Amino acid sequence: MSELGTDGFRSVRTDDLAWRPSTMAAGVLVKDVAVTDGWEMQIVRFEPGARFPIHTHEGPEFVFILEGELVQAGRRLGPGWASVASAGTVDEDVYSETGCLFVLVDRA
């Protein structure tokens, strides 16, 4: 991991991070960017046709779409769209027909 900075600030060159298979679903890859103060940031890639199983958010979840299209709660989200899910909400059908790339921030 390429990190720069001191005094509580960290910079990460995400191109240097390895992709790992998601523990949530096949066809989903994750780059673990950082964890601090109980929060984590990841970059997530859905291959075309990938789908998350039904799951409940234990804490808030923030998603920002960078590329492609993600379908969440029947809404088609493309580049520049953000999604916020409150703790206790249920994702019943999250998938991507075309593939997508997004930033995910949630509780570690």
N, C-alpha and C positions, 0 to 999 in steps of 0.2 A: 504494500500500500504506500503510495506517495503522499506523505504528510508534510506540510509546511506550517510554521508558526509556533508561537509559544503563548504563555499567559492565558490559557484556557481557550484559545482559538485554534481551530484545526482546519486545514484545507486538504481536500482529497482529490486527486486526479482520478476520476472514475474510469477513464480508459485503461488504467493500470490494474483495476480490480478484476478478479476472475468471476465468471458466471458460475453459479451452482444451481442444481435442480431444486425447485421449490418442494417443500414438504407438503404443500397443499394440493398440488395437482400436476398431472403429466402435461408436458408441453409448456410449462411455465418455468422461466429461469430468473434468478435473483442475483443482484450484486448488493452485498451488505456494505453500505457507505459508512455509517457511523452509529454509535450508541452513546448517549449521554443523558444523565439525569433521568433515567427511566424511559427515554424516548429513543426510537430507532428510525433511521432513514434508509430506504432501499430503492434501488432501481429495479423494476420488474418488467420482464418481456414475456408477452403471451405469443406463442406461435399461432398461426391461423388455426381456428377451430378449438383452441384451448378453452377450458371451462373450469371455474372454481366450484367446489361442492358447496352445498348450503352451509352457512356458518353464521355464528352470532359474534358481533363485535364486543369484546370484553371492555374495551375503552374506545375513545374516539379514534377515527381513522381519516386521514387526509390523503387524497389522490390528485395528482396533476398529470394530465395526459401530454406526452411529448410527441408521439408519432402514432399513426394508425387510429383504430377505433375500438373502444371498449363499450360493451353494453352492460349497464348496471341498473337494476330496478326498471327495466324496460326503456331506459334512456340511452340514446346513442351519444357517446362522448368522444370528441375528436381533439386534435391538438389545440391547446389553450384552454380546454375545459378543466374545471376543478370539481371535485366531489368531496363532501364532508359527511361522514356517518357518525352519529352519536353513539355512545356506549349503549349496549342493549339492542341495537338495531340488527336485523337479520338480512343477510345477502342471500336471496333465494336463487338467483340466476345471474351470475357474472361470467361473461364470456367475450371472446373476440372472434368474429368470422374472418377478419382480414389480418389479424396479428396487430399488436400494439406495444408501445413502450411507455411506461409511466413512472413517476416518483411516488413512493408510498411513505408516509410518516405515521407511526402509531406507537403505542406503548410497547416497550421491549418485554 
